[in-house]
Amino acid sequence: MKKIILVLGVLAIALVVFNLFHIDFSDPFQGDSYVALVGVTAGLCAVVLLALLWVAKKIQERINR
């Protein structure tokens, strides 16, 4: 499970980086820049959720011991 979480985390970070390159910072809320902002937000949400899952798994392991 840890390997899957790590792979998904790397993919989410790659998504964030990819979308950061597509943002036009002079006008970020127009056209493709807006889509890239949504992609960055989604990627960051995925990273946060995966971090929560990672911590929950660690807590579950400690409880089961």
Backbone as ProteinMPNN parsed JSONL, in Angstrom:
{"seq_chain_A": "MKKIILVLGVLAIALVVFNLFHIDFSDPFQGDSYVALVGVTAGLCAVVLLALLWVAKKIQERINR", "coords_chain_A": {"N_chain_A": [[0.823, -1.196, 0.0], [2.009, 1.191, 0.711], [3.77, 1.692, -1.368], [2.055, 2.185, -3.476], [0.816, 4.531, -2.604], [3.026, 6.243, -2.605], [3.691, 6.261, -5.355], [1.362, 7.379, -6.459], [1.491, 9.846, -5.189], [3.818, 10.95, -6.323], [2.95, 11.138, -8.967], [0.884, 13.012, -8.621], [2.328, 15.263, -7.8], [3.842, 15.635, -10.095], [1.782, 16.321, -11.837], [1.035, 18.789, -10.743], [3.385, 20.307, -11.182], [3.545, 20.188, -13.992], [1.197, 21.58, -14.7], [1.757, 24.062, -13.587], [3.547, 25.16, -15.37], [1.894, 25.866, -17.422], [0.418, 28.038, -16.715], [-0.473, 31.343, -17.28], [0.872, 33.916, -15.795], [0.36, 36.612, -15.938], [-2.288, 36.885, -16.532], [-4.067, 34.939, -14.948], [-6.675, 33.9, -14.764], [-7.977, 33.402, -17.148], [-8.939, 31.554, -19.98], [-6.785, 28.901, -20.946], [-5.117, 29.132, -18.772], [-6.749, 29.185, -16.564], [-7.736, 26.591, -16.54], [-5.358, 25.273, -16.016], [-4.868, 26.249, -13.447], [-6.952, 25.023, -12.059], [-6.114, 22.395, -12.374], [-3.704, 22.456, -10.907], [-4.721, 22.961, -8.361], [-6.269, 20.643, -7.99], [-4.248, 18.705, -8.037], [-2.761, 19.429, -5.756], [-4.689, 18.975, -3.791], [-4.91, 16.22, -4.046], [-2.366, 15.461, -3.161], [-2.505, 16.242, -0.469], [-4.603, 14.577, 0.441], [-3.426, 12.062, 0.039], [-1.313, 12.257, 1.828], [-2.744, 12.335, 4.22], [-3.852, 9.761, 4.135], [-1.506, 8.259, 4.314], [-0.634, 8.92, 6.935], [-2.811, 7.919, 8.379], [-2.549, 5.189, 7.868], [-0.129, 4.683, 9.194], [-0.9, 5.19, 11.84], [-2.797, 3.176, 12.145], [-1.142, 0.922, 11.954], [0.363, 1.202, 14.313], [-1.625, 0.926, 16.24], [-2.435, -1.695, 15.837], [-0.273, -3.13, 16.725]], "CA_chain_A": [[0.0, 0.0, 0.0], [2.874, 2.363, 0.783], [4.326, 1.955, -2.694], [0.983, 2.781, -4.283], [0.658, 5.909, -2.142], [4.177, 7.001, -3.093], [3.569, 6.435, -6.808], [0.297, 8.356, -6.691], [2.001, 11.145, -4.746], [4.738, 11.446, -7.352], [2.123, 11.532, -10.11], [0.172, 14.243, -8.276], [3.311, 16.351, -7.831], [4.151, 15.857, -11.511], [0.631, 17.044, -12.377], [1.133, 20.173, -10.278], [4.493, 20.952, -11.889], [3.144, 20.319, -15.391], [0.203, 22.644, -14.831], [2.366, 25.349, -13.257], [4.174, 25.684, -16.579], [0.864, 26.305, -18.359], [-0.29, 29.201, -16.182], [-0.02, 32.67, -17.697], [0.757, 34.641, -14.538], [-0.135, 37.97, -16.163], [-3.753, 36.796, -16.529], [-4.253, 33.519, -14.619], [-8.066, 33.453, -14.715], [-8.538, 33.41, -18.49], [-8.587, 30.493, -20.919], [-6.053, 27.708, -20.516], [-4.523, 29.366, -17.457], [-7.744, 28.801, -15.559], [-7.733, 25.123, -16.516], [-4.127, 24.884, -15.334], [-5.067, 26.527, -12.021], [-7.798, 23.942, -11.538], [-5.245, 21.219, -12.315], [-2.789, 22.624, -9.77], [-5.528, 22.79, -7.145], [-6.613, 19.22, -7.876], [-3.032, 17.982, -7.682], [-2.438, 19.707, -4.357], [-5.681, 18.25, -2.986], [-4.528, 14.806, -4.076], [-1.196, 15.3, -2.289], [-2.981, 16.332, 0.916], [-5.357, 13.357, 0.748], [-2.479, 10.95, 0.142], [-0.591, 12.427, 3.092], [-3.661, 11.893, 5.274], [-3.921, 8.302, 4.061], [-0.219, 7.76, 4.818], [-0.657, 9.058, 8.393], [-3.819, 6.991, 8.894], [-1.972, 3.839, 7.824], [0.859, 4.591, 10.274], [-1.637, 5.085, 13.098], [-3.397, 1.846, 12.172], [-0.071, -0.032, 12.255], [0.72, 1.322, 15.729], [-2.727, 0.394, 17.043], [-2.462, -3.151, 15.676], [0.857, -3.759, 17.43]], "C_chain_A": [[0.866, 1.26, 0.0], [3.451, 2.716, -0.582], [3.296, 2.618, -3.596], [0.792, 4.247, -3.904], [1.808, 6.77, -2.654], [4.088, 7.266, -4.593], [2.498, 7.473, -7.126], [0.723, 9.76, -6.263], [2.941, 11.766, -5.762], [3.96, 11.899, -8.582], [1.374, 12.841, -9.837], [1.118, 15.443, -8.305], [3.703, 16.668, -9.27], [3.019, 16.623, -12.188], [0.682, 18.517, -11.986], [2.213, 20.918, -11.056], [4.126, 21.185, -13.354], [2.183, 21.489, -15.577], [0.758, 24.016, -14.457], [3.019, 25.983, -14.481], [3.148, 26.219, -17.579], [0.068, 27.517, -17.871], [0.359, 30.472, -16.726], [-0.219, 33.587, -16.494], [0.327, 36.097, -14.719], [-1.666, 38.007, -16.166], [-4.16, 35.35, -16.225], [-5.691, 33.01, -14.667], [-8.752, 33.48, -16.079], [-8.042, 32.208, -19.28], [-7.888, 29.296, -20.305], [-5.4, 27.883, -19.15], [-5.478, 28.954, -16.35], [-7.805, 27.278, -15.42], [-6.493, 24.626, -15.784], [-4.232, 25.149, -13.832], [-5.925, 25.454, -11.362], [-6.972, 22.666, -11.406], [-4.268, 21.278, -11.159], [-3.534, 22.391, -8.465], [-5.887, 21.321, -6.928], [-5.397, 18.396, -7.471], [-2.641, 18.194, -6.229], [-3.425, 19.027, -3.41], [-5.342, 16.764, -2.924], [-3.338, 14.549, -3.163], [-1.624, 15.324, -0.826], [-3.732, 15.065, 1.31], [-4.44, 12.146, 0.88], [-1.654, 11.046, 1.422], [-1.459, 11.992, 4.265], [-3.785, 10.37, 5.302], [-2.656, 7.671, 4.624], [-0.2, 7.793, 6.352], [-1.662, 8.089, 9.002], [-3.294, 5.56, 8.904], [-0.937, 3.655, 8.926], [0.172, 4.441, 11.629], [-2.252, 3.7, 13.233], [-2.345, 0.783, 12.495], [0.297, 0.005, 13.731], [-0.367, 0.748, 16.629], [-2.728, -1.132, 16.991], [-1.306, -3.852, 16.377], [0.532, -3.977, 18.832]], "O_chain_A": [[0.519, 2.264, -0.621], [3.603, 3.891, -0.916], [3.625, 3.506, -4.383], [0.626, 5.103, -4.773], [1.591, 7.901, -3.089], [4.377, 8.373, -5.049], [2.706, 8.345, -7.97], [0.355, 10.746, -6.902], [2.871, 12.966, -6.032], [4.278, 12.932, -9.173], [1.248, 13.681, -10.728], [0.748, 16.516, -8.78], [3.876, 17.834, -9.627], [3.274, 17.486, -13.028], [0.404, 19.391, -12.807], [1.984, 22.03, -11.534], [4.374, 22.264, -13.892], [2.338, 22.29, -16.499], [0.276, 25.03, -14.961], [3.041, 27.207, -14.611], [3.513, 26.956, -18.495], [-0.856, 27.966, -18.549], [1.574, 30.651, -16.644], [-1.344, 33.992, -16.2], [-0.037, 36.751, -13.741], [-2.268, 39.031, -15.843], [-4.552, 34.614, -17.13], [-5.91, 31.799, -14.615], [-9.977, 33.57, -16.153], [-6.854, 31.887, -19.249], [-8.323, 28.747, -19.292], [-5.155, 26.903, -18.447], [-5.057, 28.432, -15.318], [-7.912, 26.751, -14.313], [-6.566, 23.665, -15.017], [-3.736, 24.357, -13.03], [-5.651, 25.03, -10.239], [-7.117, 21.935, -10.427], [-4.025, 20.269, -10.497], [-3.038, 21.706, -7.571], [-5.815, 20.82, -5.806], [-5.509, 17.486, -6.65], [-2.237, 17.253, -5.546], [-3.034, 18.555, -2.343], [-5.471, 16.131, -1.876], [-3.299, 13.534, -2.467], [-1.154, 14.512, -0.03], [-3.519, 14.535, 2.4], [-4.657, 11.296, 1.743], [-1.333, 10.026, 2.031], [-0.972, 11.354, 5.199], [-3.82, 9.766, 6.373], [-2.721, 6.665, 5.331], [0.199, 6.821, 6.993], [-1.386, 7.494, 10.044], [-3.56, 4.804, 9.838], [-0.868, 2.587, 9.534], [0.613, 3.655, 12.469], [-2.231, 3.113, 14.315], [-2.63, -0.159, 13.235], [0.521, -1.041, 14.34], [-0.068, 0.151, 17.663], [-2.994, -1.786, 17.999], [-1.367, -5.062, 16.598], [1.358, -4.495, 19.583]]}, "name": "protein", "num_of_chains": 1, "seq": "MKKIILVLGVLAIALVVFNLFHIDFSDPFQGDSYVALVGVTAGLCAVVLLALLWVAKKIQERINR"}
